[in-house]
Every structure is written in C-alpha cells, then in structure tokens.
Amino acid sequence: MAGPLSRWILRKVLASGLAFEREAIDAYRTLREKLQGPGRCADPDSLEGSLCHLLEEEQMHEKILSDAATGRLSIEELERTLKGHHYPGFDSLRPLEGGDAERWRKDLEAALAREETTWIFYGNLARLSKIPAARRAFEVLAAMEKEHVDILRKLLGVSAAAGSGKP
C-alpha cells in the first residue's frame, strides 16, 4: 500500500500526464478538423484513419490517467486496453508524398515531437514507479505512445534510427 506522500506524488505525476494528453487531443482534433469529411475515419490505411486512431487513443489515455488519479485503475482493464490498441492500418501506411507531404509535414512533425516526449515521459515513469498498478499503467501508455511515434514516423517517411531512440 502506498503512503500519503507516494499517493500525492502519483497524483502530481498523473496531472502532468493529463496535461500531455489534453494537448495531444487538442492537436489531433485540429488536424482532423482540417481533413473534414464524412466517413474518412473508416479507412485505417489513410492519413485520416491514422489521425482518427491517434485521437481516439489519446482520449483513452486521458481516461486511464483520470482513473489512476482517482484510484479506479484496474490492471485487468489495462491489459485489455493494451491487447486492443494496435492499429490495423499500420502495415499498409505509406509515407505522404507530394502536396500531401508539404501540406501536413509541419503539423505531423510537431505531433511527432510531442509523441516522442510523451513516450519518454511514460517510459521513465514506468521504470521509476514502485506502485504495481501505476507502473503497469505507465508501461501501457508508453507502448501506446511508441505506436503513435511509429505511425507518425511512417507517415513522414522518417526512419526509427533518425528518431530520439528508446525512452
């Protein structure tokens, strides 16, 4: 059982994580609004499908962090979340080219920088956490953020070696 100081520190860390997630949610909502079009989220192989997937996952991260902050976090739920989060369109994604690459590069590079920072943040918290449920939550969030990094790198045509490395 964690003591009062540990719980206070965890709440502060979770509040920091929520700030990252809310920023990412706002950014992906803005990108999705730029795409505007009915049914575009249905195609996981498209830029639109990728952005919709990223937005949905960031909203899920916000829920995980909120549940952790209020003590409603269940390791079983985290395990289900981790099993179900993989993006089905990843293998068929191709780097953006031509006008699409020019139009979206700046926004996607900004999103990539945010995702890399968040991936490192959660990875470090997972390694440092002494509370099993919190450690597993951070491991799940880090794995999901790593997938986001991979999606954005693929869209941008950036190799993993060019990225910031392990968290």
C-alpha positions in Angstrom: 0.0 0.0 0.0 1.4 3.4 -0.9 1.7 6.0 1.7 0.3 9.5 1.6 3.4 11.1 0.2 3.6 8.4 -2.6 -0.1 8.9 -3.4 0.4 12.7 -3.5 3.4 12.4 -5.9 1.5 9.9 -8.1 -1.4 12.4 -8.3 1.0 15.2 -9.4 2.6 12.9 -12.0 -0.8 11.9 -13.3 -1.8 15.6 -13.6 1.4 16.1 -15.7 0.4 13.2 -17.9 -3.1 14.6 -18.3 -1.7 17.9 -19.5 0.3 16.0 -22.2 -2.8 14.1 -23.2 -5.1 17.1 -23.4 -2.5 18.9 -25.6 -2.3 15.9 -27.9 -6.1 15.6 -28.0 -6.4 19.2 -29.0 -3.8 18.9 -31.7 -5.3 15.8 -33.2 -8.8 17.3 -33.1 -7.4 20.3 -35.0 -5.8 18.1 -37.6 -8.9 16.0 -38.0 -11.0 19.2 -38.5 -8.6 20.2 -41.3 -9.4 17.0 -43.0 -13.2 17.3 -42.6 -15.2 14.7 -44.5 -17.8 12.1 -43.6 -16.6 8.5 -43.3 -12.9 9.4 -43.6 -12.1 7.8 -40.3 -13.3 4.4 -41.6 -10.3 3.8 -43.7 -7.4 2.8 -41.4 -4.9 2.9 -44.4 -5.4 6.7 -44.9 -4.0 9.7 -43.2 -7.5 10.5 -42.0 -7.8 7.0 -40.5 -4.4 7.3 -38.8 -5.3 10.7 -37.3 -8.6 9.4 -36.0 -6.9 6.4 -34.4 -4.4 8.7 -32.7 -7.2 11.0 -31.4 -9.2 8.0 -30.1 -6.1 6.6 -28.3 -5.2 10.0 -26.7 -8.8 10.2 -25.4 -8.3 6.6 -24.0 -5.0 7.8 -22.3 -6.9 10.6 -20.7 -9.4 8.1 -19.2 -6.6 5.8 -18.0 -4.8 8.7 -16.3 -8.1 10.0 -14.8 -8.9 6.5 -13.5 -5.5 6.2 -12.0 -5.7 9.6 -10.3 -9.0 8.6 -8.6 -7.9 5.1 -7.7 -10.3 3.4 -10.1 -7.4 1.8 -12.1 -7.6 -1.9 -12.7 -4.7 -3.9 -14.0 -7.2 -6.2 -15.9 -8.6 -3.2 -17.7 -5.1 -2.0 -18.6 -4.3 -5.5 -20.0 -7.5 -5.4 -22.2 -6.6 -1.9 -23.4 -3.1 -2.9 -24.3 -4.3 -6.0 -26.3 -6.8 -4.0 -28.2 -4.9 -0.9 -29.1 -2.8 -1.9 -32.1 -3.5 0.0 -35.2 -4.8 -2.3 -38.0 -3.8 0.1 -40.8 -0.1 0.4 -39.8 1.3 -2.2 -42.2 -0.4 -0.6 -45.2 0.5 3.1 -44.3 2.8 4.8 -46.8 4.8 8.0 -46.4 3.0 11.1 -47.6 4.2 12.4 -50.9 3.9 15.5 -53.0 1.3 18.1 -52.0 0.1 16.0 -49.1 3.6 15.8 -47.6 4.0 19.5 -47.9 0.6 20.3 -46.5 0.9 18.0 -43.5 4.7 17.9 -42.7 4.8 20.8 -40.2 1.7 19.6 -38.2 2.9 15.9 -38.3 6.4 16.9 -37.2 5.0 18.8 -34.3 2.8 15.9 -33.4 5.8 13.5 -33.6 7.9 15.7 -31.3 5.0 15.7 -28.7 4.6 12.0 -29.0 8.3 11.3 -28.6 8.4 13.5 -25.4 5.3 11.7 -24.0 6.7 8.2 -24.9 9.9 9.1 -23.0 7.9 10.6 -20.1 5.8 7.4 -19.6 8.7 5.1 -20.2 10.7 6.8 -17.4 7.7 6.8 -15.1 7.2 3.0 -15.7 10.8 2.4 -14.7 10.6 4.5 -11.6 7.2 3.6 -10.3 7.1 1.4 -7.2 3.3 1.0 -7.3 2.5 -2.0 -9.5 -0.8 -0.7 -11.0 0.8 2.7 -11.7 3.9 1.0 -13.2 1.7 -1.1 -15.5 -0.4 1.9 -16.5 2.7 3.8 -17.5 4.0 0.7 -19.4 0.8 0.5 -21.3 0.8 4.3 -22.0 4.4 4.1 -23.1 3.7 1.3 -25.5 0.8 3.1 -27.0 2.8 6.3 -27.4 5.5 4.3 -29.1 3.0 3.1 -31.6 1.9 6.8 -32.2 5.6 7.7 -32.8 5.9 4.8 -35.3 2.7 5.9 -37.1 3.9 9.5 -37.4 7.4 8.5 -38.5 5.9 6.2 -41.2 3.7 9.0 -42.5 6.6 11.4 -42.5 9.0 8.8 -44.1 11.3 9.1 -41.1 13.3 6.0 -40.1 13.3 4.9 -36.4 17.1 5.4 -36.4 16.5 9.1 -37.1 14.2 9.4 -34.0 15.2 10.0 -30.4 15.7 6.4 -29.5 14.4 4.5 -26.5 12.6 6.2 -23.7 
